[in-house]
Structure formats: structure tokens, C-alpha cells
């Protein structure tokens, strides 16, 4: 059965020449002399292939192509753009319009025919699809409104894309990012409350859920209920923020008042990188919202970029073996904390820990066993100490703990608990049990200290005393 080609060109000469050559090649040929007529004829004739000129009055070839590829009734029909334009920018617009091929008008007719046959074979249009197209109730008088609607939709999608792409300038302040995201989403999605979660690879940080409540007011219990629904595993370390103040009389006292909820989970390499949830007291068919798919696609792309940026920053300050912060990062943070304590009189304590007889462990069981012990001990540090404490690999088997807002009287209890947890832990490597203990020395800031290095030296002296007096103990140095 002969393939049907629709040729669209405002040049009568070019149109007649193409018509003759395609008929001789065995094609059934339909024609149109401008883009609007061509758009109508696609529905009337249901072609297997469209060949369109670019430079035409009223509706150019690129615009026509974009219209046809935006319509579900016509998007499967392949399109060849035929033009005298040959700049890189022209080829770019041809590809962006959705054209399947871009051919110079001065190309040999045999070459054009050959490409048309290849395109028809590569992108076949099924008889059912063509039949549905012919049966589609198309209003010829309403073509301009339809074209305007498609162009408006394309413009809206492009605007959404551009708005999200602008967010790449903001990657560090989660609250600022959330506020800008909600500003975009609230213009295209009807909701009364929404929240967003950005996952961080740094598990020592609190998990934050940021809310937009510009169309309602939530009671405190509602925030907590939503947190339990979205992140039930992080209930012990959550933090809630809002980006908008609301004086509305629409007060939600219970999460059950929301009749509809839509949650989007975003993953990268099988890792959760973020969540976005919408809530409404009305019944909303979220999946039918016009620009929801476009917004979801752009959110997915942005969250991936943000996650990779945060992960890169995190890895630059994290030790590969222990997953603890690096000594360089300690020097930066400790310097800031020391200056804050000096200026404002805040409290800061530092502890230095060392694995007892670590060389013997390496010599007896091998360096892989030593790496295993160091890695497991690092996990115990993070799990045992508070989320507000910072743990660093200082060097070799030494671990440093920075404890902001902690006076010397409150240092002993968490450090002693840490020491006991390690002493009672069963370290099994290659079927062999390794007995492990640690010694810890700690101190706190005093006004006579000149720099942050004094804190390190004093806690190191306390650690040396713990080692010399029997090991497996905590020594506090406060003089």
C-alpha cells in the first residue's frame, strides 16, 4: 500500500515539483500552501509523512512542527523540514521543534525521496492511529484558538522549565530554595499546604521539612503528623520550618482534615534525594493537573543537581574510610567556635580519643582488620554521641570530638558511655574476635587560651595521661 505524504510549501513551483517526484516514486500525495492549511489537512488526510517548508506566512514550519508534535493526535507522524536555511541555529531550532530530519531545499530530489522512504520505514504510523486521527472531531473554524492554546501551553512549559533552571544559582540555603520552589509551584498547582524535604548525605545533620502554608494555618500537631507520614524513621531528629506567614481563618487542626494528598518521591541511583507533598481540604485529582508532569520533571532534575552538589561538598570534608569529618574541616570549624567562645562567652569542649594498642591489632590481625575496627568505632561514635556533637578523624587511629555548648561538668557522662559501648562491642573480623578499648582525654575552653590549638593541645595532654595511667579510661583536664 502506497505511503501518503503531505507536502506543505507556499511556493507553487516547489510544491508542484515535489508533488511530481513523490508521485513518480509511488507515494500518494496531498498538498497545502501554508502552515494553517497544512495543520488542517493533517487531520483530514492522516498522512504517513509530512514535508514542510520553514519560511511560510502566518505559521512557519518550525512552529507547525512544534504544534503537531505537541498534539497527541498528530505527534507520531514523522516530519521532514525542508529549507534553504543552513546555519547551526536553524538546525538547532529544527531539532527543538521535534522534526525528524532537516534537509536543504537544494538537495537532489532522489536524495529527498530516499530519506522520505527511510523515515517512513523507521517511524511507521499504524492504520489505527490514522483512523483515529481522521475520526477526530476537528473544528476548522476554531483552528486559531487551538493553535494559540497549544502555543500557550508550550510557552507555559518553557516558562516553568526556565524558572526551575534559574534555581541552579541557589544550592546552599535550603529555606531560600524551598521558598523559590513553592513560588513556582503555587502559580500552577492549587493546594492549601505543601512541604518539601531535601535529603543530605551527611547523616549527622538534622532532617528538615520545610512547609508552605500560605493558604491555611496549621496547628503544631499537624506539622508533626505530616512528619510522621513522610519521614517516620527520622522522628527523633526532625526540624520544621515554614517559608510563609499566614493570617487566614482557614485553620487546619488535624491532618485528617486534608481530603487529598499527593506525594512525590525523587530518587537518584536508588537513593532517596527528596520529597514534595501537596495537601488540600478539597478532593483534588492531582494527576490530572495540567502542568504537574512538567513541574515534576523539572523538580527531579533540580533535586538531582542539588544532591550531587551537596554530596560533592560533603565528600570534600569527609574521610573515606571512617565517613567522619576530616582534620582540615575540624580546623575550620574549631577556629570559628573558638572565636565565638572568646567573643561571646559561649562554652565549647574538645575530646581526643585514641584506640588502645592499635598497632598490635594491625600486627596480629592485619591492616584490613585495623581498618575494620576503625570504621566500626567511628560508627559507634556517631551513634552514641549527640547530634549536636561533631566527630572528626584527626589522624591515624585518633578521633576528635567537638562538643559545642557543653561545659566540663557535662562532658564525662557521654564520653564514659562511649568508652563503655566500645569496650563491650564484639568486633569480629574473619571469624576472630578482637578486643578493643579506647582512651579519651577532654578539656573545655578557658579565657586564658590564645587560640583553638590550645584546646587540641590540652585535650591531647589529657589523652596522654589516660594512656599512661592504664588506658581504657576518660581523663578530663580543666586546669
TIKOLVO-7769 format. One record per residue (C-alpha): residue in one letter; x, y, z. Coordinates in steps of 0.001 Angstrom, whole numbers, plus 500000, padded with zeros to 6 digits. Each point is the difference from the previous one (the first is absolute). Example, Ala and Ser with C-alpha at 12.3 -4.5 7.8 and 13.67 -1.06 7.14 Angstrom:
BEGIN
A512300495500507800/S501370503440499340/
! end
This chain:
BEGIN
X500000500000500000/X501362503398498965/X501195502346502740/X498254503328500209/X502088503162500221/X498680503481500803/X502179502715498401/X499663503548501375/X501652502887498135/X498917503533499092/X501971499803496730/X497748498645497230/X503041499037497919/X501684498072502807/X496716498398501010/X499288498809496434/X503522498627499525/X499902498046503265/X496531498714499193/X501133498614496613/X503126498296501372/X498216498416502976/X497212498655497763/X502566498499497627/X501610498357503063/X496693498297500825/X498779502285502771/X496435501221500400/X500336503788500212/X497966502683501809/X500979503674499993/X499495503268501899/X501240503502499201/X500504501316503563/X500414498787503559/X496387500503501111/X498631498127496960/X502603497298500600/X498926499654503651/X496369499489498911/X500973497512497278/X501907497816502445/X496669499216501687/X498178499618496694/X502514497774498226/X501860498141502819/X503340499786498120/X502891497632500647/X502486502833499593/X499984503802500019/X502484502097498033/X499892503681500854/X501775503141498907/X501278502255502790/X499437503520498656/X496225500340499593/X497572502816500880/X497741499871503096/X501382496728501350/X503621499034499327/X501277496462499575/X501674499828503412/X496832501250501705/X497864497539498040/X502341497174500942/X499857500930503683/X496194500152499853/X499701496577498412/X502482498418502411/X498167501540502978/X496674498444498993/X499401496360501029/X497874499494496841/X502838500977497642/X503317499607501878/X500792496533498595/X500057501207496401/X503632500538498877/X500941503410498610/X502752501081497608/X500887503689500055/X501047501263496578/X501764503381499871/X502656502202498424/X501225500942503498/X503269498309500911/X501282501714503141/X500696498053503184/X497244501952501715/X497507498883497352/X500943496360500563/X499640500546503721/X496457501347499619/X499154497132497685/X501043497478502646/X498194501920502762/X496816500140497957/X499924496206499911/X500804499532496304/X501269496545499092/X502326501275497297/X501376503330498721/X500696500114496188/X501299502785497770/X497563501108497300/X502653499793497324/X500573496303500726/X499586497575497128/X496398498786499690/X501164496374499984/X501726500635503336/X496818501533501438/X497945497007498818/X502502497568501511/X499942501778503367/X496180500079499935/X499863496231499421/X502459499417502859/X498003502217502355/X496732498207499145/X501649496670500724/X501625501190503231/X496891501766501359/X496963498103498689/X496549501386500784/X497526497261500845/X496662499720498128/X498132500325503320/X501833503235500844/X499144501425496569/X496376498917500333/X499706501665503414/X501494503166498533/X497441500116497182/X497148499398502445/X501203502712502361/X497411502780500241/X502026502884498695/X498483503482499911/X501498501817497004/X498537503316501124/X501657499562503390/X503447499301498581/X501496503319501063/X498801499663503624/X501329496438499983/X503341501121498625/X500129502782502610/X499181497524502750/X502789497647498939/X502425502889499730/X498906501282503435/X500553496530501483/X503418499793498396/X500838503473501321/X498807499029503484/X502112496847500017/X502974501974498776/X499430502588502736/X499811497289502670/X503223498490498673/X501790503347500025/X498797500822503520/X501350496700501340/X503264500374498078/X500483503389501690/X500082498162503332/X503445498607499184/X501390503267501365/X498722498957503432/X501376496764501437/X501069500655503600/X497090501589501884/X497175497460500147/X497424502471501269/X500687502472497194/X499839497186497446/X496720498686501438/X498455503459499945/X500883500458496340/X498707496530499089/X496685500641501755/X499712503338498216/X500173498166496665/X497730497116501011/X497298502209501525/X499462501707496629/X499085496743498229/X498720497661502758/X497075500608502335/X500815498940503569/X499439501232503532/X503208498645501481/X503153498501498578/X503319498804501338/X503379499074498618/X502864497869501291/X503575500171498720/X502031496931500891/X503582500531501111/X502732497353499808/X501255501348503337/X498110497918502564/X501250502132502888/X497759502876498921/X496391500376501043/X497314499095497475/X498012503082499029/X496471500143498661/X499188503401498522/X496336501011499677/X498066502443497888/X496764500879501823/X499032503177498174/X496397498807499500/X499314498640503478/X501258499903503566/X501182496709501501/X499938499091503667/X503293498721501423/X498712496423500233/X499222500016496274/X503645500718499152/X501066497042502121/X497347497694498493/X501153500868496494/X503612499368501028/X499035496553501285/X498294499232496691/X502885501133497829/X503129499141502013/X499048497540502759/X503615498817500432/X501337503454500897/X497552501011502705/X502748500402502607/X501979502603498069/X497515502068498056/X499789503730499466/X497011501852498538/X500049503389498299/X497478502080498074/X500696502429497164/X496776502011500217/X497990501677502725/X496232499600499715/X497204501911501687/X497243497937498385/X496910498899501895/X500422496628498317/X501483498129502966/X500852496309499686/X500005498385503445/X500422496390498920/X501828498411497060/X496884497920499283/X498253503188498834/X502008499801496787/X497772498130497546/X502735499511497433/X503754499691500067/X502603499487497292/X503536498919500809/X502878499871497556/X503148498063500913/X503153500783498052/X502848497508499677/X503490500044498552/X501966496757499657/X497407498288502248/X500569502583502768/X497215502255501227/X501033503590499270/X496807501883500797/X496244500075500504/X497282502489499108/X496444499757501369/X496837501954499246/X496931500145502260/X496449501227499465/X496791499917502022/X498206499498496676/X500004496914497787/X502689500677497407/X500962497687497136/X503665500897500100/X500968497811497041/X497624501915497737/X501479503407500772/X501230501392496705/X503592500922500756/X500695497543502799/X502107497678497773/X502144502908498799/X500508501236503568/X500874496490501202/X502568499563497211/X501694503294500813/X499926499280503751/X501654496646499374/X502771501603497964/X500583502791502511/X500043497678503035/X502578497808498279/X502251502989499338/X499581501224503568/X500690496576501495/X503160499535497928/X501213503456501010/X499396499314503710/X501558496535499713/X503109501428498349/X500352502577502780/X499447497293502622/X502580497641498493/X502570502796499918/X499868500230503820/X499469496296500767/X502532497245500608/X499460497145497540/X500583497116502437/X498208501193503135/X497444502357498401/X500935502475502746/X500866503624499325/X503620500703499089/X502654501751502089/X499980502929497565/X496294500481500602/X500621499835503776/X502555502781499787/X497483502211498193/X497045499330502316/X502024500013503218/X501532503343499057/X496530501498499548/X498687498501503255/X503054501201501911/X499556503573498773/X496302499860500883/X500828498770503528/X502629502709500380/X497707502794498834/X496654498976501452/X500988497833502938/X498434496812498666/X501165496558501095/X501877497435497929/X501668496732500955/X502364497787498018/X500810496316500457/X502836498012498445/X499618496204499802/X502528497345499028/X499551496258499422/X502036498089502571/X502701497694498627/X498974500694496413/X503437499033498646/X499642496604501665/X496616499506498294/X501580500737496612/X502998497744500690/X497873497109501300/X496993500053497687/X501225502040497029/X499378503541498776/X496583499084498569/X498934499031503508/X501320503360501219/X497932501802497360/X496949497984501046/X500455500906503679/X500503503683499189/X496914500047497780/X497803498267502611/X501233502230502821/X499191503074497901/X496406498777499647/X499756499569503778/X501218503578500500/X497310501387497699/X497236497781501449/X500900500619503649/X500698503713500079/X497414502728499556/X499002501339496608/X501405503363501061/X503493498544500489/X502440499846497083/X502301497016499513/X503248500202498011/X502738497604498985/X502981501917501310/X502660497695498616/X500819496271500016/X497902498438502780/X499377503335501770/X496470501401500056/X499080503504501133/X496595501056501329/X498840503613499977/X497238500618502555/X498458503489499678/X498032501460502925/X501301497263502310/X501656500871503301/X502639497795501607/X497503498650502544/X497872498561497167/X502855498468498030/X500723496911502089/X496639498243499673/X499771499742496162/X503704499211499671/X499843497285502657/X496957498513498267/X501952500038496757/X502983498256501613/X497777497255501450/X498160499434496710/X503307499365498243/X501337497803502815/X496897497781499904/X499735499881496212/X500898496670498365/X502336500706497110/X500034496911497756/X502326499952496992/X500460496861497863/X498403497957502768/X502377501290502688/X498990502191502918/X502117503107500585/X499922501655503417/X500001503765499601/X500081502869502483/X500626503719499698/X501543502714502130/X498513503495500035/X501265503371501146/X497805503087500143/X500122503669500914/X497909503133499675/X500580503592498928/X501492502425502495/X500673503711499611/X503764499606500299/X500157497999496750/X501535501928497109/X498789497876497048/X498036496892499088/X503234498001499954/X500105500402503814/X496792497944500207/X501579497226497907/X503230500045502004/X498217499885503350/X497672497146498990/X502990498181498503/X501822500368503328/X496978498504501754/X500014497108497515/X503726499418500697/X499208499824503715/X497235497438499351/X502451497878498015/X502726500204502639/X497687499127502894/X498597496734498666/X498040500739496787/X496305499298499420/X498972503059501973/X498824503601499686/X502128502795501444/X498726503566500287/X502579502799500019/X498608503327501196/X502949501869501463/
! end
